[in-house]
Amino acid sequence: MDHPEQIVSIWIILQFYHFGLGYSVGDVDIALDYRMVNYENTDGFEASGWTFDSNNLPSVAGFGWENISILSAGLQYKGIDKMPLRIGYTYSSNPITEELAFFSIPATAIIKNAFQFGFSYEAGENLSLDAVYHYGSSGDATKGQILNPANIPNNPPYGAIPGSEVSYKMTTSMIMVGFSYTFNKK
């Protein structure tokens, strides 16, 4: 953080806003975090529909995603000697509308609900082992119609194919383990 102006410029480029609060009392730490991702003003995400080249060949203009809010809460319990325990939950809104679900087929990694459980173990004065288990789910499947630019005259603006459907549903499950070594710990 020697150069705060660099951090600010990164945040503006990514269209990402973040606010967090933390509170500690005794052996308990509580954290609350809010993030807003401004997809509606981010290149590749803001546009929607089709573009056509000089040969009238179509390509996708963009995903057309809406802005999302992400809310995270975490709790750490430090009452066990050398082994703090952690639990967390994250909720994210879905940027993909039903009308534009087709355009998002290659980028549907949207997790609505995520749960994390973790701990650290202080193996020595300078060495600790950290581990976390994460499980996430997209919630309800995002659905929409298959779109075809040749169908635009019959079904504007995107060329939806009547009676068709595209959808996605996703879960994530992950275990991470790491070691930390602190040099010159005082």
C-alpha positions as CSV (number, residue, x, y, z in Angstrom):
1,M,0.0,0.0,0.0
2,D,2.9,2.3,-0.6
3,H,1.2,3.7,-3.7
4,P,-2.6,4.1,-3.0
5,E,-3.1,5.8,-6.3
6,Q,-2.3,2.5,-8.1
7,I,-4.9,0.6,-6.1
8,V,-7.5,3.2,-6.9
9,S,-6.8,2.9,-10.6
10,I,-7.1,-0.9,-10.5
11,W,-10.5,-0.6,-8.8
12,I,-11.8,1.8,-11.5
13,I,-10.6,-0.4,-14.3
14,L,-12.3,-3.5,-12.9
15,Q,-15.5,-1.6,-12.0
16,F,-15.5,-3.3,-8.6
17,Y,-16.5,-1.6,-5.4
18,H,-15.9,-3.1,-2.0
19,F,-16.7,-2.2,1.6
20,G,-16.0,-4.3,4.7
21,L,-16.4,-4.2,8.5
22,G,-14.8,-6.2,11.2
23,Y,-15.4,-6.5,14.9
24,S,-13.5,-8.5,17.6
25,V,-14.7,-9.3,21.1
26,G,-12.8,-11.7,23.2
27,D,-12.1,-14.9,21.3
28,V,-14.5,-14.1,18.5
29,D,-13.9,-12.1,15.3
30,I,-16.8,-11.1,13.0
31,A,-16.5,-9.8,9.5
32,L,-19.0,-8.5,7.0
33,D,-18.1,-7.6,3.5
34,Y,-20.1,-6.0,0.6
35,R,-19.0,-5.9,-3.0
36,M,-20.7,-4.5,-6.1
37,V,-19.4,-5.6,-9.5
38,N,-20.3,-3.0,-12.2
39,Y,-20.7,-5.3,-15.2
40,E,-23.0,-2.8,-16.9
41,N,-20.1,-0.5,-17.5
42,T,-17.3,-3.1,-18.1
43,D,-16.0,-4.0,-21.6
44,G,-17.3,-7.3,-22.8
45,F,-20.1,-7.5,-20.3
46,E,-22.1,-4.3,-20.9
47,A,-23.1,-4.8,-24.5
48,S,-25.7,-7.4,-25.6
49,G,-27.0,-8.8,-28.9
50,W,-25.3,-9.5,-32.1
51,T,-22.8,-7.6,-34.3
52,F,-22.4,-8.3,-38.0
53,D,-19.2,-8.0,-40.0
54,S,-19.0,-6.7,-43.6
55,N,-20.0,-10.2,-44.9
56,N,-23.0,-10.1,-42.6
57,L,-21.6,-12.9,-40.4
58,P,-22.7,-12.6,-36.8
59,S,-20.8,-12.6,-33.6
60,V,-21.8,-11.9,-30.0
61,A,-21.5,-8.3,-29.0
62,G,-21.2,-9.1,-25.3
63,F,-22.8,-10.9,-22.4
64,G,-25.2,-8.1,-21.4
65,W,-24.8,-8.8,-17.7
66,E,-26.4,-6.8,-15.0
67,N,-24.5,-5.4,-12.0
68,I,-24.4,-7.8,-9.0
69,S,-24.1,-7.4,-5.3
70,I,-22.1,-9.9,-3.2
71,L,-22.5,-10.1,0.6
72,S,-20.1,-12.2,2.7
73,A,-20.1,-12.9,6.4
74,G,-17.5,-14.7,8.5
75,L,-16.9,-15.7,12.0
76,Q,-13.6,-16.8,13.6
77,Y,-13.3,-18.5,17.0
78,K,-9.9,-18.2,18.7
79,G,-10.7,-20.0,21.9
80,I,-8.8,-23.2,21.1
81,D,-5.1,-22.9,21.7
82,K,-3.1,-22.5,18.5
83,M,-6.1,-23.4,16.3
84,P,-8.5,-20.7,15.3
85,L,-11.7,-22.0,13.6
86,R,-13.5,-20.2,10.8
87,I,-16.9,-20.3,9.1
88,G,-18.2,-18.1,6.3
89,Y,-21.1,-17.6,3.9
90,T,-21.3,-15.6,0.7
91,Y,-24.4,-14.6,-1.3
92,S,-24.2,-13.3,-4.8
93,S,-27.0,-12.1,-7.1
94,N,-27.1,-13.4,-10.6
95,P,-26.0,-11.0,-13.5
96,I,-27.6,-13.2,-16.2
97,T,-31.1,-12.4,-17.3
98,E,-33.4,-15.0,-18.9
99,E,-33.5,-13.0,-22.1
100,L,-29.7,-13.1,-22.5
101,A,-28.9,-16.6,-20.9
102,F,-27.8,-17.9,-24.3
103,F,-24.9,-15.4,-24.7
104,S,-23.5,-16.5,-21.3
105,I,-23.1,-20.2,-22.1
106,P,-19.3,-19.9,-22.2
107,A,-19.1,-17.9,-18.9
108,T,-21.7,-19.3,-16.5
109,A,-19.5,-19.6,-13.4
110,I,-22.0,-17.8,-11.2
111,I,-22.2,-19.0,-7.6
112,K,-25.2,-17.7,-5.7
113,N,-24.6,-19.4,-2.3
114,A,-21.1,-20.4,-1.0
115,F,-20.2,-21.9,2.4
116,Q,-16.7,-22.0,3.8
117,F,-15.2,-23.9,6.8
118,G,-11.6,-23.5,7.8
119,F,-8.9,-23.4,10.4
120,S,-5.3,-22.6,11.1
121,Y,-2.9,-24.6,13.1
122,E,0.1,-22.8,14.6
123,A,2.8,-25.6,14.2
124,G,5.5,-23.4,15.6
125,E,6.4,-19.8,16.4
126,N,6.8,-18.9,12.8
127,L,5.0,-21.7,11.0
128,S,1.2,-22.3,10.5
129,L,-0.9,-24.7,8.5
130,D,-4.1,-23.2,7.0
131,A,-7.0,-25.2,5.5
132,V,-10.4,-24.4,4.1
133,Y,-13.3,-26.3,2.6
134,H,-15.6,-24.4,0.2
135,Y,-18.9,-25.5,-1.3
136,G,-20.9,-23.3,-3.7
137,S,-24.1,-23.6,-5.7
138,S,-25.6,-21.5,-8.5
139,G,-29.0,-21.9,-6.8
140,D,-31.8,-22.1,-9.3
141,A,-30.7,-22.8,-12.9
142,T,-30.5,-19.8,-15.2
143,K,-32.7,-20.5,-18.2
144,G,-33.4,-18.8,-21.5
145,Q,-34.1,-19.6,-25.2
146,I,-31.5,-20.5,-27.8
147,L,-30.8,-17.5,-29.9
148,N,-30.0,-17.5,-33.7
149,P,-29.2,-14.2,-35.5
150,A,-30.9,-15.6,-38.6
151,N,-34.1,-15.6,-36.6
152,I,-34.0,-11.9,-35.7
153,P,-36.6,-10.9,-38.4
154,N,-39.2,-13.3,-36.9
155,N,-38.2,-12.9,-33.2
156,P,-36.5,-9.5,-32.6
157,P,-34.3,-8.3,-31.0
158,Y,-32.1,-11.4,-30.4
159,G,-33.6,-14.1,-32.7
160,A,-35.0,-16.5,-30.0
161,I,-35.9,-19.9,-31.3
162,P,-39.5,-20.7,-30.1
163,G,-39.8,-23.7,-27.8
164,S,-36.0,-24.0,-27.3
165,E,-34.2,-23.8,-23.9
166,V,-30.7,-23.4,-22.7
167,S,-29.8,-23.5,-19.0
168,Y,-27.0,-24.0,-16.6
169,K,-26.7,-25.1,-13.0
170,M,-23.3,-25.3,-11.2
171,T,-21.8,-26.4,-8.0
172,T,-18.2,-26.0,-6.7
173,S,-16.4,-27.9,-4.1
174,M,-12.8,-27.2,-3.1
175,I,-10.3,-28.0,-0.4
176,M,-7.3,-25.7,0.0
177,V,-4.3,-26.3,2.2
178,G,-1.4,-24.0,2.7
179,F,1.6,-23.4,4.9
180,S,2.7,-19.9,6.1
181,Y,6.1,-19.0,7.4
182,T,6.7,-15.6,9.0
183,F,10.3,-14.3,8.9
184,N,11.5,-12.3,11.9
185,K,8.4,-12.7,13.9
186,K,8.5,-10.5,17.0
